[in-house]
Amino acid sequence: MEKLVLYLLLLVNTLWCTAAASGATTPTAMDFVQASCKTTLHPPLCVRCLSSYAGSIQGSDHRLAKAAVTVSLSESKSAAAFVSKLARVRGIKPREYQAVKDCISTMSNSVASLSQSVQELAQVARTTGQDFEWHMSNVETWVGSALTNQNICSRGFAVNGHVKDAVNKRMDYVSQVTSNALALVNRFAVRHRKGIHKP
């Protein structure tokens, strides 16, 4: 049991935005990221996750949304790997094991939805009118679905204990990252419709 607790502590304490991007960052580029992140539910986390992308975003709402979803995908993959490792840890209770297995399934769906969203956002840059609306509707639906699956994973643990605490902490984190991504996707869609976005 002590090994299980230590293992969980080590895994949970590695929470951080792991995605990285190249590009020189200027004060103006960072100002855009910081201002955009104010529209999310978790602005400090948003800025931390996207600051390394500021140089490549360069004031583009589209590139900002794509970077946010890319970060969410990376963090979701990391969370899915974390949960998968829990299924192989000795000392886990049968009900916890079943909850972990269910969580693996929902996180797999979450990763798939975010992967589709990244691909769809790449198409958006070349569309207008009804084509734009169709692609954006897909992205908004898929990112929302990914967030729902992450929340389902957290709610699946009926047994209190270290496993539930570790999973909930990890899922709370990745859900906040995905919530921020969804907010920035929605922001991009609104600004594009109003014609005030930068390509």
Secondary structure as GFF3:
##gff-version 3
##sequence-region A 1 199
A	DSSP	alpha_helix	2	12	.	.	.	ID=ss1
A	DSSP	alpha_helix	27	37	.	.	.	ID=ss2
A	DSSP	alpha_helix	43	50	.	.	.	ID=ss3
A	DSSP	three_ten_helix	51	53	.	.	.	ID=ss4
A	DSSP	alpha_helix	54	57	.	.	.	ID=ss5
A	DSSP	alpha_helix	61	86	.	.	.	ID=ss6
A	DSSP	alpha_helix	94	124	.	.	.	ID=ss7
A	DSSP	alpha_helix	129	155	.	.	.	ID=ss8
A	DSSP	alpha_helix	162	194	.	.	.	ID=ss9
###
